[in-house]
Structures are given as structure tokens and as C-alpha cells.
């Protein structure tokens, strides 16, 4: 037994001082859909609703006897884990979070840490927050708790794999892992490569934050020029150095990219069909299943649902993005004649399942015409071809701006 396996199992035993193993649940809905035996490792059901408590506990327990001030930087889940463990050990923590962190995560961090922590909101992106935290840590001589780029954190996250094999009773054919900074994926890969070497691994990262993909292509960690912060739990511009040491040899084809709008469809499906609340990063592994359909049929698959810290104030945005991705909602600018009955003429061509979700006059572009922003929802994406055909036959001039990011940012 290697040192890593021993340490991962020791870390797993330490977890029991705080919480029971997170459930490994067979999902009948997904299993039936993909004709496979699909299980969810429910890290969204940990005490802090993510796996991050594991790495925080393992790293802190090793130094807590001679250190009483800890500092971390986090988009939310690592912060909650650190806060929970700070209160558990009775030590002080200073937690740096991006200004853009969902308020739900900020509030929960305060609840978990209580009087043992201080929260500082600094930076629009995680990497700015990280730099501020490390600078503060150096100034005051505190102990920095890395969110992923740390061997002790990696060992702690590997406890997910230890539990999974014990719960399943055998090695699965495939494990699908979300990837942000690489803590979870490198920990599970390290453990399974020794204990279940025949298990295939697939890595899923958000399309707007594909730091692992970039690193594999360059054969070293690289910093992305731009990161989409929607998948806030995995929106990391640069994969960790220690993490990449473990992941550097994985084949590029084992990495899957998840479009942010498609992730929204998965979140809505899991909520509506299964009653499971997943944050964007927590939905990554399930979201990859359509791309793996030919590989999972007839096999035993484990998807790690890594977090459920979702702010329901974001639900309208998630639903909106899901509808647009599925082609069930479109926005367009209509050039409407300024004459009696023009609006009635337009309304008469709508189908029975076409609903107006938004209607707003923008301006008069000429004395006899005005520009109108219209949002239409429908039950079948094919209905739009019929609608637009009728509009053209009726002589209406319009511009579909649904996928025009520049225009949509300003007027939708």
C-alpha cells in the first residue's frame, strides 16, 4: 500500500469526527435514460453541501496543534469548509471571497464559522482574491489553506474515492469528475489508480474555464486570459501545480467541456425531475452524460455531484439560459409599423403555444416605424421556424438577437 493510499484512508477516518460518509445513490431516472447503472456520489449532502470540508479538515488537523490562525481564499465552498473546521477546532480564520460570490454562500460561511471567522470580500475573480489572501497571510504570519493546490488538501479530497469504493462494494466501470482547480480530480485519480486501476476516468470542466484542457495542451499549467464566472465553484483560471503533477498524463480526449447554458438545463432537470438542488459546478458530472452516451451504456458509472450551494435568486437566470440553450426561448427586435392594427396583425400570427415573455418599445427608428424588443417562449423549438416564416410572409422585418452576446448584454 502506497503512502498516498494510507494517507487518504487516514483522512477518511478523520472525517468521521465531523460527518458520516456522504450517500452513494443509484439514480433510476438517469440509469433508465442512458441504459446504464448510474450512481451519484452526493457531496452536495455533506454538512457544508460540498466536498470541500474534506480537504480543509485534512490540512488543518495536521497543523492545528501549533497554529491558531488560518487564512483561505474561496469562491464559496472551500470557505464554508474552512469556516466549519475552524469552529470545530476552535481556531480563528480569515476568509477572502470574491465580491461576485453568491450571497447565499457568504451567509452560510458566516453561519458555519460563527465568531471564529472574519470574511473579507475582495476581487471580482478568484485569482485576484487568492493574491490578496496570500499577501495578507504573509504579512501576519498565518497558515494559508489552499483550496486545491496542496498535497494535504488532495489527500482529503481523495476520501471521496475511499468511501465510494466501500459503498459500492466493487470498482465502477467509470467515474465522472468535475474539474476546477484540480483538488478533487487529482485526489480521486491518485487513489483509484492504485485501488481500481481498471476504472475509466472522465474529467468535466466548464467551457468558460477550461484550465485543465489548456494545461494538457501546453504540457504545463497556464493562466487563461478570460474566465466565465457563472460556474463559480469551478471557474479557475489556472489549474494547481500540485494537481497538474497528478493529471499531466491524462489523455486530452478524456476531458469534456460543458457549455454554461447546457449546465443550466441539467440543473433544471435535476431539480424538476429528481428534486436535487445542484450548483453549476455540482452539475458538471451529470451534464457530461449526453457526451458519454455511447461509452456508458450497460456499465456502472459514478458521477460525483460536488456541490449544492445554489442561491435560488439565480434560478430565473438559470431557467432563462436553459430555455435559450434548448431553443425554447428567443429574443428579437421587430420593426413595427406605427399604424393602427399593426400590433394586432403581429399577435395574430403567433401559434397556440407561443407566449410573449417580454415586450418593450425601444425607440422610433423613423416617423412611421418603431423598434420593439420581443421575447417569445414556446413548447417546441420547431415552432420558431413556423413563426418566423409567418412573420416574413406578413412583411415584418426583424433581427434575432438571442445569441448575439454583445447586443443581448445591453438590452435583454
VEXDREN-2710 file (C-alpha; in Angstrom, 1 decimal):
% VEXDREN-2710
k/r/px/py/pz
1/UNK/0.0/0.0/0.0
2/UNK/1.5/3.4/-1.0
3/UNK/1.9/6.4/1.2
4/UNK/-0.9/8.2/-0.6
5/UNK/-3.4/5.4/-0.2
6/UNK/-2.5/5.1/3.5
7/UNK/-2.9/8.9/4.0
8/UNK/-6.2/9.0/2.1
9/UNK/-7.6/6.3/4.3
10/UNK/-6.3/8.0/7.4
11/UNK/-8.0/11.2/6.2
12/UNK/-11.3/9.3/5.7
13/UNK/-11.2/8.1/9.3
14/UNK/-10.7/11.7/10.4
15/UNK/-13.8/12.7/8.5
16/UNK/-15.9/10.7/10.8
17/UNK/-15.2/13.1/13.7
18/UNK/-17.3/15.6/11.7
19/UNK/-19.8/13.8/9.5
20/UNK/-20.9/10.4/8.2
21/UNK/-20.0/9.2/4.7
22/UNK/-22.0/11.1/2.0
23/UNK/-24.5/8.9/0.3
24/UNK/-23.8/6.9/-2.9
25/UNK/-27.2/6.7/-4.5
26/UNK/-28.3/4.8/-7.6
27/UNK/-30.3/7.2/-9.8
28/UNK/-33.2/5.4/-11.5
29/UNK/-34.0/8.3/-13.8
30/UNK/-30.5/8.6/-15.3
31/UNK/-30.0/4.9/-15.3
32/UNK/-33.1/4.3/-17.4
33/UNK/-32.3/7.2/-19.8
34/UNK/-28.8/6.0/-20.5
35/UNK/-29.4/2.3/-20.2
36/UNK/-26.7/2.1/-17.6
37/UNK/-26.2/1.7/-13.8
38/UNK/-25.6/5.3/-12.8
39/UNK/-24.8/6.2/-9.2
40/UNK/-24.4/9.7/-7.7
41/UNK/-21.8/10.3/-5.0
42/UNK/-23.7/13.0/-3.2
43/UNK/-21.1/15.5/-2.0
44/UNK/-23.9/18.1/-2.1
45/UNK/-25.2/16.4/1.1
46/UNK/-22.1/17.0/3.2
47/UNK/-22.5/19.3/6.2
48/UNK/-21.4/22.2/4.1
49/UNK/-23.1/20.9/0.9
50/UNK/-19.8/20.3/-0.9
51/UNK/-16.7/18.0/-0.7
52/UNK/-14.5/21.0/0.3
53/UNK/-14.8/20.2/4.0
54/UNK/-12.7/17.1/3.4
55/UNK/-9.5/18.9/2.2
56/UNK/-9.9/21.7/4.8
57/UNK/-10.2/19.2/7.7
58/UNK/-7.2/17.1/6.5
59/UNK/-5.0/20.1/6.0
60/UNK/-5.9/21.8/9.3
61/UNK/-5.7/18.7/11.5
62/UNK/-2.0/18.3/10.6
63/UNK/-1.0/21.7/11.9
64/UNK/-3.7/22.8/14.4
65/UNK/-1.6/21.9/17.4
66/UNK/0.8/24.7/16.7
67/UNK/-1.2/27.1/14.6
68/UNK/-4.3/29.0/15.7
69/UNK/-4.9/31.5/12.7
70/UNK/-5.8/30.2/9.3
71/UNK/-6.4/32.1/6.0
72/UNK/-8.1/30.9/2.8
73/UNK/-9.4/32.3/-0.5
74/UNK/-12.5/30.8/-1.9
75/UNK/-15.4/31.3/-4.3
76/UNK/-17.6/29.8/-1.5
77/UNK/-17.4/26.1/-1.0
78/UNK/-13.8/26.0/0.3
79/UNK/-14.7/29.0/2.5
80/UNK/-17.6/27.1/4.1
81/UNK/-15.4/24.0/4.7
82/UNK/-12.7/26.1/6.3
83/UNK/-15.2/28.0/8.4
84/UNK/-16.8/24.8/9.6
85/UNK/-13.5/23.3/10.6
86/UNK/-12.2/26.5/12.2
87/UNK/-15.2/26.3/14.6
88/UNK/-14.7/22.6/15.1
89/UNK/-11.1/23.1/16.2
90/UNK/-11.8/26.4/18.0
91/UNK/-9.2/28.4/15.9
92/UNK/-9.5/31.7/14.1
93/UNK/-9.9/32.1/10.3
94/UNK/-9.8/35.0/7.9
95/UNK/-11.7/34.1/4.7
96/UNK/-11.2/36.0/1.5
97/UNK/-14.0/35.7/-1.0
98/UNK/-14.6/37.3/-4.5
99/UNK/-17.0/40.2/-4.5
100/UNK/-19.1/38.2/-7.0
101/UNK/-19.6/35.3/-4.7
102/UNK/-23.4/34.4/-4.4
103/UNK/-24.8/35.9/-1.2
104/UNK/-26.1/32.5/-0.1
105/UNK/-22.5/31.2/0.1
106/UNK/-21.3/34.3/2.0
107/UNK/-24.2/33.9/4.5
108/UNK/-23.6/30.2/5.0
109/UNK/-19.9/30.8/5.6
110/UNK/-20.7/33.2/8.4
111/UNK/-23.1/30.7/9.9
112/UNK/-20.7/27.8/9.8
113/UNK/-17.7/29.8/11.2
114/UNK/-19.6/32.0/13.7
115/UNK/-17.3/34.0/15.9
116/UNK/-14.2/32.1/14.8
117/UNK/-14.0/33.7/11.4
118/UNK/-13.8/37.0/9.6
119/UNK/-14.9/37.4/6.0
120/UNK/-13.2/39.8/3.5
121/UNK/-14.8/40.4/0.1
122/UNK/-12.0/41.3/-2.3
123/UNK/-11.6/41.0/-6.1
124/UNK/-14.0/40.3/-9.0
125/UNK/-12.3/37.0/-9.9
126/UNK/-10.9/34.2/-7.8
127/UNK/-7.3/34.7/-8.7
128/UNK/-7.5/38.3/-7.6
129/UNK/-8.9/37.1/-4.3
130/UNK/-6.2/34.5/-4.0
131/UNK/-3.4/37.0/-4.4
132/UNK/-4.9/39.2/-1.7
133/UNK/-5.3/36.3/0.7
134/UNK/-1.7/35.1/0.2
135/UNK/-0.4/38.7/0.7
136/UNK/-2.3/39.1/3.9
137/UNK/-1.2/35.7/5.1
138/UNK/2.5/36.5/4.6
139/UNK/2.1/39.9/6.4
140/UNK/0.5/38.4/9.6
141/UNK/2.3/35.0/9.6
142/UNK/-0.9/32.9/9.5
143/UNK/-1.2/29.5/7.9
144/UNK/-2.6/29.5/4.4
145/UNK/-5.1/26.8/3.5
146/UNK/-5.0/26.4/-0.3
147/UNK/-8.3/25.5/-1.9
148/UNK/-6.8/22.8/-4.2
149/UNK/-3.0/23.3/-4.8
150/UNK/-1.8/21.4/-1.7
151/UNK/-0.9/17.8/-1.1
152/UNK/-2.8/17.6/2.2
153/UNK/-6.0/19.0/0.5
154/UNK/-5.6/16.5/-2.3
155/UNK/-5.4/13.6/0.2
156/UNK/-8.5/14.9/2.0
157/UNK/-10.5/15.1/-1.3
158/UNK/-9.4/11.5/-2.1
159/UNK/-11.6/10.4/0.8
160/UNK/-14.5/10.7/-1.6
161/UNK/-13.0/7.7/-3.6
162/UNK/-12.3/5.7/-0.4
163/UNK/-16.0/6.0/0.6
164/UNK/-17.2/5.3/-2.9
165/UNK/-15.4/2.0/-3.3
166/UNK/-16.5/0.9/0.2
167/UNK/-20.1/1.8/-0.5
168/UNK/-20.3/0.3/-4.0
169/UNK/-18.5/-2.8/-2.9
170/UNK/-16.6/-3.0/-6.2
171/UNK/-14.9/-0.8/-8.7
172/UNK/-17.2/1.0/-11.1
173/UNK/-16.5/1.0/-14.8
174/UNK/-16.2/4.8/-15.0
175/UNK/-16.1/7.7/-12.6
176/UNK/-17.1/11.2/-14.0
177/UNK/-15.4/14.0/-12.2
178/UNK/-15.9/17.8/-12.2
179/UNK/-12.7/19.9/-12.5
180/UNK/-12.0/23.4/-11.2
181/UNK/-8.6/23.8/-9.7
182/UNK/-8.0/20.1/-9.7
183/UNK/-8.1/19.1/-6.0
184/UNK/-11.0/16.6/-6.2
185/UNK/-9.9/15.1/-9.6
186/UNK/-6.3/14.7/-8.6
187/UNK/-7.2/13.1/-5.3
188/UNK/-9.6/10.6/-6.7
189/UNK/-7.3/9.8/-9.7
190/UNK/-4.4/9.2/-7.3
191/UNK/-6.4/6.8/-5.2
192/UNK/-8.2/4.9/-7.9
193/UNK/-5.1/4.5/-10.0
194/UNK/-3.9/2.3/-7.1
195/UNK/-7.1/0.7/-5.8
196/UNK/-9.2/0.5/-9.0
197/UNK/-6.8/0.8/-12.0
198/UNK/-9.3/-0.5/-14.5
199/UNK/-11.8/2.2/-13.7
200/UNK/-12.0/4.8/-16.5
201/UNK/-12.0/8.4/-15.5
202/UNK/-13.6/11.3/-17.3
203/UNK/-13.0/14.9/-16.4
204/UNK/-15.6/17.7/-17.0
205/UNK/-14.8/21.4/-16.8
206/UNK/-16.9/24.4/-17.8
207/UNK/-16.3/25.6/-21.3
208/UNK/-15.6/29.1/-20.0
209/UNK/-13.0/27.9/-17.5
210/UNK/-11.1/25.1/-19.2
211/UNK/-7.8/25.4/-17.3
212/UNK/-7.1/21.6/-17.4
213/UNK/-7.6/21.5/-21.2
214/UNK/-5.2/24.4/-21.6
215/UNK/-2.6/22.8/-19.3
216/UNK/-2.7/19.4/-21.1
217/UNK/-2.3/21.2/-24.5
218/UNK/0.7/23.2/-23.2
219/UNK/2.1/20.3/-21.0
220/UNK/2.2/22.7/-18.1
221/UNK/-0.3/24.9/-16.1
222/UNK/-1.2/28.1/-18.0
223/UNK/-3.3/31.0/-17.0
224/UNK/-6.5/31.6/-19.0
225/UNK/-6.9/35.1/-20.4
226/UNK/-10.6/35.1/-19.6
227/UNK/-12.9/33.0/-17.3
228/UNK/-16.6/32.8/-17.3
229/UNK/-17.6/33.1/-13.6
230/UNK/-21.1/31.5/-14.0
231/UNK/-19.8/28.1/-12.8
232/UNK/-18.4/29.9/-9.7
233/UNK/-17.3/26.7/-8.0
234/UNK/-15.1/25.7/-10.9
235/UNK/-14.2/29.0/-12.5
236/UNK/-10.4/28.8/-12.0
237/UNK/-8.0/30.5/-14.5
238/UNK/-5.1/28.2/-13.7
239/UNK/-5.0/24.6/-12.5
240/UNK/-2.9/23.9/-9.4
241/UNK/0.7/23.0/-9.7
242/UNK/0.4/20.0/-7.4
243/UNK/-2.8/18.9/-9.0
244/UNK/-1.3/19.0/-12.5
245/UNK/1.6/16.7/-11.4
246/UNK/-1.1/14.1/-11.0
247/UNK/-3.2/15.0/-14.0
248/UNK/-0.5/15.8/-16.6
249/UNK/-0.6/12.4/-18.2
250/UNK/-4.3/12.0/-18.8
251/UNK/-5.3/11.9/-22.5
252/UNK/-6.9/15.0/-23.9
253/UNK/-9.9/13.0/-25.1
254/UNK/-10.8/12.1/-21.5
255/UNK/-11.6/15.8/-20.8
256/UNK/-15.1/17.1/-21.6
257/UNK/-16.2/20.7/-21.9
258/UNK/-19.6/21.7/-20.6
259/UNK/-21.2/24.8/-22.1
260/UNK/-22.6/27.0/-19.3
261/UNK/-26.1/27.2/-20.8
262/UNK/-26.2/23.4/-21.1
263/UNK/-25.3/23.1/-17.5
264/UNK/-28.4/25.2/-16.7
265/UNK/-30.6/22.6/-18.5
266/UNK/-29.1/19.9/-16.3
267/UNK/-29.6/21.9/-13.1
268/UNK/-33.3/22.4/-14.1
269/UNK/-33.8/18.8/-15.0
270/UNK/-32.3/17.5/-11.7
271/UNK/-34.4/19.9/-9.7
272/UNK/-37.7/19.3/-11.5
273/UNK/-37.3/15.5/-12.0
274/UNK/-35.3/14.4/-9.0
275/UNK/-35.7/17.2/-6.5
276/UNK/-31.9/17.5/-6.3
277/UNK/-30.5/21.0/-5.9
278/UNK/-27.1/21.3/-7.6
279/UNK/-25.0/24.4/-8.1
280/UNK/-23.4/24.9/-11.5
281/UNK/-20.2/23.1/-10.6
282/UNK/-22.1/20.4/-8.8
283/UNK/-24.0/19.6/-12.0
284/UNK/-20.9/19.2/-14.2
285/UNK/-20.5/15.4/-14.0
286/UNK/-24.2/14.7/-14.8
287/UNK/-24.1/17.3/-17.6
288/UNK/-21.4/15.3/-19.3
289/UNK/-23.5/12.2/-19.7
290/UNK/-25.0/13.0/-23.1
291/UNK/-21.5/13.3/-24.5
292/UNK/-20.7/9.9/-22.9
293/UNK/-23.8/8.1/-24.0
294/UNK/-22.1/5.6/-26.2
295/UNK/-19.5/4.9/-23.5
296/UNK/-21.7/4.3/-20.5
297/UNK/-24.4/2.0/-21.9
298/UNK/-24.6/-1.2/-19.9
299/UNK/-21.9/-0.1/-17.5
300/UNK/-21.6/1.0/-13.8
301/UNK/-21.0/4.7/-13.7
302/UNK/-20.4/7.0/-10.7
303/UNK/-20.9/10.8/-11.1
304/UNK/-19.6/13.0/-8.3
305/UNK/-22.2/15.7/-7.6
306/UNK/-19.7/18.1/-6.0
307/UNK/-21.9/20.8/-4.5
308/UNK/-25.4/22.0/-3.8
309/UNK/-24.8/25.6/-2.7
310/UNK/-27.2/27.2/-5.1
311/UNK/-28.7/30.7/-4.5
312/UNK/-32.3/30.4/-5.6
313/UNK/-32.2/34.1/-6.5
314/UNK/-30.2/32.8/-9.5
315/UNK/-33.0/30.4/-10.6
316/UNK/-34.6/32.8/-13.1
317/UNK/-31.3/33.3/-14.8
318/UNK/-30.7/29.5/-14.9
319/UNK/-34.1/28.8/-16.3
320/UNK/-33.7/31.6/-18.9
321/UNK/-30.3/30.2/-20.0
322/UNK/-31.7/26.7/-20.2
323/UNK/-34.6/27.7/-22.3
324/UNK/-32.4/29.6/-24.7
325/UNK/-30.0/26.6/-25.0
326/UNK/-32.9/24.3/-25.8
327/UNK/-34.2/26.7/-28.4
328/UNK/-37.5/27.3/-26.4
329/UNK/-37.0/31.0/-26.0
330/UNK/-35.8/33.6/-28.4
331/UNK/-35.5/37.4/-28.4
332/UNK/-35.7/39.6/-31.5
333/UNK/-36.0/43.2/-32.4
334/UNK/-39.1/43.8/-34.6
335/UNK/-39.5/46.8/-36.9
336/UNK/-43.2/47.5/-36.2
337/UNK/-45.2/49.9/-38.4
338/UNK/-46.6/52.9/-36.4
339/UNK/-50.2/52.4/-37.6
340/UNK/-53.4/51.3/-36.0
341/UNK/-53.7/47.5/-36.0
342/UNK/-50.0/46.7/-36.6
343/UNK/-49.6/45.1/-33.2
344/UNK/-52.8/43.1/-33.7
345/UNK/-51.5/41.9/-37.0
346/UNK/-48.3/40.6/-35.3
347/UNK/-50.2/39.0/-32.5
348/UNK/-52.5/37.1/-34.9
349/UNK/-49.6/35.1/-36.4
350/UNK/-48.5/33.7/-33.0
351/UNK/-49.0/30.0/-32.6
352/UNK/-51.1/28.5/-29.8
353/UNK/-48.0/27.6/-27.8
354/UNK/-46.1/30.8/-28.4
355/UNK/-46.2/33.1/-25.4
356/UNK/-44.9/36.7/-25.2
357/UNK/-42.4/36.8/-22.3
358/UNK/-41.2/40.3/-23.0
359/UNK/-42.5/43.3/-25.0
360/UNK/-40.7/46.6/-24.9
361/UNK/-40.7/49.6/-27.2
362/UNK/-37.1/50.6/-27.7
363/UNK/-37.3/53.7/-30.0
364/UNK/-38.8/55.1/-33.1
365/UNK/-36.3/54.4/-35.9
366/UNK/-38.4/56.5/-38.4
367/UNK/-41.6/58.5/-38.3
368/UNK/-43.6/55.5/-39.5
369/UNK/-41.7/52.7/-37.8
370/UNK/-40.6/51.7/-34.2
371/UNK/-38.2/49.1/-32.8
372/UNK/-39.7/46.6/-30.4
373/UNK/-37.8/44.1/-28.2
374/UNK/-39.8/40.9/-28.1
375/UNK/-39.2/37.7/-26.1
376/UNK/-41.1/34.6/-27.1
377/UNK/-41.3/31.3/-25.2
378/UNK/-42.7/28.2/-26.8
379/UNK/-43.1/24.5/-26.1
380/UNK/-41.2/23.2/-29.1
381/UNK/-38.1/24.7/-30.7
382/UNK/-39.5/23.9/-34.2
383/UNK/-42.3/26.4/-33.6
384/UNK/-39.9/29.3/-34.2
385/UNK/-39.3/28.2/-37.8
386/UNK/-43.1/28.4/-38.3
387/UNK/-43.4/31.8/-36.5
388/UNK/-40.5/33.4/-38.4
389/UNK/-41.9/32.1/-41.7
390/UNK/-45.3/33.7/-41.0
391/UNK/-43.5/37.0/-40.0
392/UNK/-41.7/37.1/-43.3
393/UNK/-44.8/36.3/-45.3
394/UNK/-46.6/39.2/-43.5
395/UNK/-43.8/41.6/-44.3
396/UNK/-42.4/42.1/-40.8
397/UNK/-38.7/42.9/-40.6
398/UNK/-36.9/41.5/-37.5
399/UNK/-33.5/40.6/-36.2
400/UNK/-32.9/37.5/-34.0
401/UNK/-30.6/38.7/-31.2
402/UNK/-30.9/35.6/-28.9
403/UNK/-27.3/34.5/-29.4
404/UNK/-25.8/37.9/-30.0
405/UNK/-23.9/38.3/-26.8
406/UNK/-22.9/41.9/-27.3
407/UNK/-26.4/43.1/-28.1
408/UNK/-28.1/40.8/-25.5
409/UNK/-25.8/42.1/-22.7
410/UNK/-27.2/45.6/-23.1
411/UNK/-30.9/45.1/-23.9
412/UNK/-32.1/41.7/-22.7
END
